[in-house]
Amino acid sequence: MSSWKDQLQSLTGYTSSTDASSQTKTTARGVYATDAGTLCPDCQTPLAACQCQQLAQAQRLAACDGTVRLSYETKGRKGKGVTCIRDLPLEDAALKTLCSRLKKVCGTGGSLHADGHIELQGDKRTSIEQWLQTHYPWPIQRVGG
């Protein structure tokens, strides 16, 4: 049967001794610290120095082929349809502004999703397509029905 000192050593990673200066750490483990502030859950760096959002935005923009896709979806919305605008080659701040303008132009509600696509309530594909063609030089493709 192991002694309490052996159990303590296995739990903490420290060897027990009568002299406090002779304690040595035998295993490496993370220690909770608050000096860096809040850490990013993905890369474990302080939020002020985190590059995760910029990298995700750069990957999203690199995946865009320059063609904006308009679609009408009802799946998962209890029969209520939304117009989805995908593959917009804009950064996050410009996407937010564009979403706000489109909601005002169409006179309807909508939202900007984290993956960079805009959803507007109702079937507004024709008005969105006309507005985008007059204000932006991107080719527009209707996807789906």
Secondary structure, DSSP 8 states (H G I E B T S, - for coil): ---HHHHHHHHHSB---SSGGG--B-S-------TT-SB-TTT-SBGGG--HHHHHHHHHHHH--S-EEEEEE-TTTTT--EEEEE-----HHHHHHHHHHHHHHHTS-EEE-TTS-EEEES--HHHHHHHHHHH----EEEE--
